[in-house]
């Protein structure tokens, strides 16, 4: 009986060739990883470089000229600050501010803020990047004194509490992303609330109930195709279906709960959430299918053999065993939906909105839209604001993903302990 195994020398040469191929591919993969990390680090460095640095701020009035007996504004008491406001504000504006809340009862910080906003009116005349501010500090100081008359040179972090607390403004020193953050959180909340149950339910039907016939195979193929459709297509679908065809519903007019300041055109949070839900639905379905497919068939057979129905088997055994993988798909869906811009522009997200969204029927803007709008402005200070907003968006995205991952890990540990 002849042996089918190669000779010892030939076998050794084949093993050596496989080792060499493995080593070459290992080098290729390692190189690709290093290049990816390099470009990611360069991207983050560019963002951080614009989010911090020296800023030259000038005011319309010299702050020293407001203090008659010398000193600084910060050193004045409340009575002196009230006197400065009375002397420098118009009577109409002074009465308006006093009617909103008596100026005599306001804190020193509030009075200084009013003086800064209504009298001094600071504005940015020049900005420098973090790299220039750190490595060419003397040159920056010299340039600020030589090329600009007056002004205050200060190191500024564009990622600050005021960025998070303020609403949008035409003044970069006072503009913020409060409304954009609330809009992003509301949009993502309703997107997941709609897409996750529908996606998991569709995956359960396709994986556990649907027969293996031509029609169901076509459905599965189309779901995979939909996962690769450009997001702008979903935006056009949302515009036609949710904004125009379903305007009475998505604007809240049908329910009599139309938000203040919104119109009847359906350009609301719920329209954006429905559009994003359709966008991420294929991702959730595919990941949920793969998660349930990884559950051993023996678990299903054991449950059915003990007399459980198919639904009881799915609910009590299949879904709990695949929940951690399904949550991983939810993380991917959140990541994509949170960073989308194109479908929201088509659906009607506002590029400038000073009001905060208060519910599903409110007008809205989101962080990606806000970043896009600021980065398109010609002033450098708005691009600095965009860099700060990008950092906030990354932190928000990482926080949401981390919370879902912690939930998944906690559930996996609990499942392992029960077994």
Secondary structure as UniProt FT lines:
FT   HELIX           8..51
FT   STRAND          52..58
FT   HELIX           63..66
FT   TURN            68..69
FT   HELIX           73..75
FT   HELIX           78..88
FT   HELIX           91..100
FT   HELIX           103..105
FT   HELIX           108..114
FT   HELIX           115..120
FT   STRAND          123..127
FT   HELIX           130..135
FT   HELIX           137..147
FT   STRAND          152..157
FT   HELIX           161..165
FT   TURN            172..174
FT   HELIX           178..204
FT   HELIX           205..209
FT   HELIX           214..226
FT   TURN            227..228
FT   HELIX           231..238
FT   HELIX           239..245
FT   HELIX           247..250
FT   TURN            253..256
FT   TURN            260..261
FT   HELIX           269..293
FT   HELIX           297..305
FT   TURN            306..307
FT   HELIX           310..313
FT   HELIX           314..318
FT   HELIX           319..338
FT   HELIX           342..347
FT   TURN            360..361
FT   HELIX           367..375
FT   HELIX           380..418
//
